[in-house]
Amino acid sequence: MKFLWNGKKKDRRSLCRSINGYISTLGLICFFLLIQVLGLLSVYILNNAYLIKVNHQSILDLSCISQAEAIALHNTQIRVCQKDPSQLILRKEIQIQDILVMFQDQETYMECCYEKDNKKVQMILYYDDTGIVDLDYR
């Protein structure tokens, strides 16, 4: 009987398994750190994507403000100098960053409308003789 069965028990544990048969503690720590690093990386990538999107929106808004200021200055100059009212720019459409922007002068404020991502954006730019004094989004 001794010949068929060796009296020594084999140690089934190895370096890569723990007593209960699952991955060792060191492997779990490495996996946890990997998940943390990937999570941090995804947050950085999302932040950069949002910053790029906001940058494009800022450029569009600044371009609209600049165009509205030029139109308001032109119309104010005509009104103050009492020139021919037919020279007033009451409505103008301009293409900015492949977006059609419509400007409409209402004597004390400039209405700027455009559609982006299937949403209508309306900027109201209030102006006087000196230039633009306030901005409102609707």
C-alpha positions in Angstrom: 0.0 0.0 0.0 2.8 2.3 0.7 4.1 1.8 -2.8 0.9 3.1 -4.4 0.4 6.0 -2.1 3.2 8.2 -1.1 2.7 9.4 2.4 3.7 13.0 1.7 1.0 15.5 0.8 1.7 17.7 -2.1 1.5 21.4 -1.5 -1.1 22.6 -3.9 -0.4 26.3 -3.2 1.8 28.2 -5.6 3.0 31.7 -5.8 0.2 32.9 -8.1 -2.7 31.6 -6.0 -3.7 32.2 -2.5 -5.2 29.6 -0.1 -8.7 30.0 -1.3 -7.7 29.7 -5.0 -8.1 33.3 -6.1 -5.5 35.7 -7.3 -2.9 36.8 -4.8 -3.0 40.0 -2.9 -0.2 41.5 -5.0 -2.3 40.9 -8.2 -5.3 42.5 -6.7 -3.3 45.6 -5.7 -1.9 45.9 -9.3 -5.4 45.5 -10.8 -6.7 48.2 -8.4 -3.9 50.6 -9.4 -4.5 49.9 -13.1 -8.2 50.8 -12.7 -7.3 54.0 -10.8 -4.9 55.1 -13.5 -7.4 54.3 -16.3 -10.1 56.3 -14.5 -7.8 59.3 -14.0 -6.8 59.1 -17.7 -10.4 59.1 -18.8 -11.2 62.1 -16.7 -8.2 64.0 -18.2 -9.3 63.1 -21.8 -12.9 64.2 -21.1 -11.8 67.5 -19.7 -9.6 68.1 -22.7 -12.5 67.3 -25.0 -14.8 69.7 -23.2 -12.2 72.4 -23.2 -11.8 72.1 -27.0 -15.6 72.3 -27.4 -15.8 75.3 -25.1 -13.0 77.0 -27.0 -14.9 76.6 -30.3 -18.0 78.1 -28.7 -16.0 81.0 -27.3 -14.5 81.8 -30.7 -18.0 81.8 -32.2 -19.4 84.0 -29.4 -16.5 86.5 -29.7 -16.9 86.6 -33.5 -20.6 87.4 -33.0 -19.8 90.1 -30.5 -17.2 91.6 -32.8 -19.6 91.7 -35.8 -22.5 93.0 -33.7 -20.2 95.8 -32.3 -19.2 96.8 -35.9 -22.9 96.9 -37.0 -23.9 98.8 -33.9 -21.1 101.4 -34.3 -22.1 101.8 -38.0 -25.8 102.3 -37.1 -25.0 104.6 -34.2 -22.8 106.8 -36.4 -25.6 107.1 -38.9 -28.2 108.0 -36.3 -26.0 110.5 -34.5 -24.9 112.3 -37.6 -28.4 112.2 -38.9 -27.4 110.7 -42.2 -29.7 108.9 -44.6 -31.6 106.2 -42.6 -31.6 103.9 -45.7 -27.9 103.2 -44.9 -28.7 101.6 -41.6 -28.0 97.9 -41.3 -31.1 96.6 -39.7 -30.7 92.9 -40.7 -27.6 91.0 -41.7 -26.7 87.3 -42.1 -23.1 86.2 -41.8 -21.4 82.8 -42.0 -19.2 82.2 -38.9 -17.4 78.8 -38.5 -19.9 77.2 -41.0 -22.8 78.5 -38.9 -25.3 81.0 -40.3 -25.7 83.9 -37.8 -28.4 86.5 -38.2 -28.0 89.9 -36.7 -31.0 92.2 -36.2 -30.7 95.8 -35.0 -33.5 97.0 -32.6 -32.0 100.5 -32.0 -30.9 99.9 -28.4 -29.9 96.3 -28.7 -28.6 93.9 -31.3 -30.2 90.5 -31.5 -27.9 87.7 -32.7 -29.4 84.3 -33.5 -27.9 81.1 -34.7 -28.6 77.4 -34.4 -26.0 75.0 -33.0 -26.5 71.3 -32.2 -30.2 71.6 -33.1 -30.6 74.3 -30.4 -31.4 77.9 -31.1 -29.0 80.3 -29.4 -30.1 83.9 -29.0 -27.7 86.6 -27.8 -28.9 90.1 -26.9 -26.2 92.7 -27.1 -27.2 96.1 -25.5 -25.3 99.1 -26.9 -25.2 102.8 -26.6 -23.1 105.6 -28.2 -19.9 104.2 -26.7 -20.3 100.6 -27.7 -21.7 97.4 -26.3 -22.6 97.7 -22.6 -24.2 94.4 -21.7 -24.8 90.9 -23.0 -27.7 88.5 -22.3 -28.3 84.9 -23.5 -31.8 83.5 -24.1 
